[in-house]
Amino acid sequence: MRQKLTLAYKLKSTAIVTTVGVGAFFGIGVYRNEDKFYDKFLMPIVQLCPPEYCHRLAVLGFKYKLFPRQHQPDSENLKTKLLDFSLSNPLGIAAGFDKHGEAVDGLSQSGFGFVEIGSVTPEPQPGNDKPRVFRLIEDKAIINRYGFNSDGHDAVLERLLKLKKSNAEIVLGVNLGKNKTTEIAHDDYVKGIDKFASVADYFVVNISSPNTAGLRNLQQAENLQLLLRKVIEARNKLDQAKRPPILLKVAPDLTDSDVQDIVSVISKKECRVDGLLISNTTIERSESLKSKDKSETGGLSGAPLGSRSTKMIAKIYTATKGQVPIIGIGGIFNGQDAFDKIVAGASAVQIYTSLIYHGPPVIQKIKKELSNLLAANGYESVEMARGKQAKIIAKETK
Ligand SMILES: Cc1cc2nc3c(=O)[nH]c(=O)nc-3n(C[C@H](O)[C@H](O)[C@H](O)COP(=O)(O)O)c2cc1C
């Protein structure tokens, strides 16, 4: 009997010591924000969970500030201007991560220079059936077909109002989408402009998600002209003190003639957006994809999108003679990828998929490498490097 008790006691003690040890190991690893710890230990475990579940956990992690705050200031050469905003660095979190505006403060504290939430639709809607997110691990990519799952304008606005009261410092973009059943698309975007005018620093009109039927048709010249006229009209009716800039987010799958059409529409006075986001996910599936889920329906993001979106940035930067600010997105995993987007013509960049694969340490890694690359190439700032290789990159595409 006594022997049995001693054995039980020993087993219990071993279990406690092991749990505390493993907990401490992971706790310290997360606290120290080391990329090797994430890549070798944490992310392989995280990747055992279904992707949408992990997405939710990651949002909650930022919401409850479980990831370390960035204490050291950003390097001087990362300070930059986007639209009229002064950013401490040019790296933002792309739309679709914090869809409902829950984790803005935590994302900002982790080192992002600006935060974009959404896409938000006027009415709450559940999005497509699950499963709707797939990891393509061998390809460093994701396919998603969320289909604008959204808490809706009212719930998101309530959160953002609380945030703006407590932290006015963050540069916050609100990315607008449309409800699945809305027939007159521009009505939903106009509702978004009216609703979020008091909290948004900039708006994104997202017409490039592949997961809402017909949405991408809004990129066609005639439709685009009507849509932009309506949203700009709505913005210009707002109180003069609060008229946020409006940016347009485009797909990477546009032909040269689509690009020409978009450039000519946005050069019209009544359709003149303040900037472009290039790009959203692609519906293209290159031959080189290896992962088993490569044929899933949806938008592909991550490494395979990288050079495609960089080329489109260069084309549009050249076509607009550098007059339109561009946020470069797609397949940024390191400082070189961010640098490539900037010399192609981007004023700032955003990430999503690399955060999913590498966790929060990727934020510091990209910024540090970008700062070093700017210095090594003789650029004192992001603005100095912007568009410096646009013509070369744009020609490569022909
Ligand atoms: C799971 C997922 C959901 C997304 N949802 C949205 C969205 O709601 N609105 C939007 O404009 N872009 C959305 N995107 C596109 C991203 O904002 C970004 O443009 C794209 O993923 C390319 O960047 P990346 O290669 O760094 O991921 C989503 C991307 C992913 C991976």
The ligand as an SDF file (V2000), in Angstrom:
LIG
                    3D

 31 33  0  0  0  0  0  0  0  0999 V2000
   -6.9870   34.2050  -44.4230 C   0  0  0  0  0  0  0  0  0  0  0  0
   -6.9700   35.4900  -45.2030 C   0  0  0  0  0  0  0  0  0  0  0  0
   -8.0620   36.3550  -45.1540 C   0  0  0  0  0  0  0  0  0  0  0  0
   -8.0520   37.5580  -45.8740 C   0  0  0  0  0  0  0  0  0  0  0  0
   -9.1080   38.4100  -45.7910 N   0  0  0  0  0  0  0  0  0  0  0  0
   -9.0500   39.6020  -46.4270 C   0  0  0  0  0  0  0  0  0  0  0  0
  -10.1090   40.5480  -46.2880 C   0  0  0  0  0  0  0  0  0  0  0  0
  -11.0820   40.3340  -45.5710 O   0  0  0  0  0  0  0  0  0  0  0  0
  -10.0060   41.7250  -46.9620 N   0  0  0  0  0  0  0  0  0  0  0  0
   -8.9280   42.0290  -47.7570 C   0  0  0  0  0  0  0  0  0  0  0  0
   -8.8660   43.1200  -48.3350 O   0  0  0  0  0  0  0  0  0  0  0  0
   -7.9000   41.1580  -47.8770 N   0  0  0  0  0  0  0  0  0  0  0  0
   -7.9430   39.9650  -47.2450 C   0  0  0  0  0  0  0  0  0  0  0  0
   -6.8950   39.0850  -47.3620 N   0  0  0  0  0  0  0  0  0  0  0  0
   -5.7720   39.4230  -48.2720 C   0  0  0  0  0  0  0  0  0  0  0  0
   -4.5990   40.0490  -47.4980 C   0  0  0  0  0  0  0  0  0  0  0  0
   -4.9520   41.2890  -46.9570 O   0  0  0  0  0  0  0  0  0  0  0  0
   -3.3910   40.2360  -48.4520 C   0  0  0  0  0  0  0  0  0  0  0  0
   -3.7450   41.1540  -49.4600 O   0  0  0  0  0  0  0  0  0  0  0  0
   -2.9280   38.9510  -49.0810 C   0  0  0  0  0  0  0  0  0  0  0  0
   -2.9940   37.8810  -48.1780 O   0  0  0  0  0  0  0  0  0  0  0  0
   -1.4830   39.0460  -49.6070 C   0  0  0  0  0  0  0  0  0  0  0  0
   -0.5660   39.2630  -48.5620 O   0  0  0  0  0  0  0  0  0  0  0  0
    0.3280   38.0670  -47.9060 P   0  0  0  0  0  0  0  0  0  0  0  0
    0.9430   37.3080  -49.0440 O   0  0  0  0  0  0  0  0  0  0  0  0
    1.3110   38.7720  -47.0270 O   0  0  0  0  0  0  0  0  0  0  0  0
   -0.6160   37.2350  -47.1490 O   0  0  0  0  0  0  0  0  0  0  0  0
   -6.9040   37.8860  -46.6700 C   0  0  0  0  0  0  0  0  0  0  0  0
   -5.8090   37.0140  -46.6960 C   0  0  0  0  0  0  0  0  0  0  0  0
   -5.8310   35.8340  -45.9730 C   0  0  0  0  0  0  0  0  0  0  0  0
   -4.6140   34.9260  -46.0250 C   0  0  0  0  0  0  0  0  0  0  0  0
  1  2  1  0
  2  3  1  0
  2 30  2  0
  3  4  2  0
  4  5  1  0
  4 28  1  0
  5  6  2  0
  6  7  1  0
  6 13  1  0
  7  8  2  0
  7  9  1  0
  9 10  1  0
 10 11  2  0
 10 12  1  0
 12 13  2  0
 13 14  1  0
 14 15  1  0
 14 28  1  0
 15 16  1  0
 16 17  1  0
 16 18  1  0
 18 19  1  0
 18 20  1  0
 20 21  1  0
 20 22  1  0
 22 23  1  0
 23 24  1  0
 24 25  2  0
 24 26  1  0
 24 27  1  0
 28 29  2  0
 29 30  1  0
 30 31  1  0
M  END
$$$$
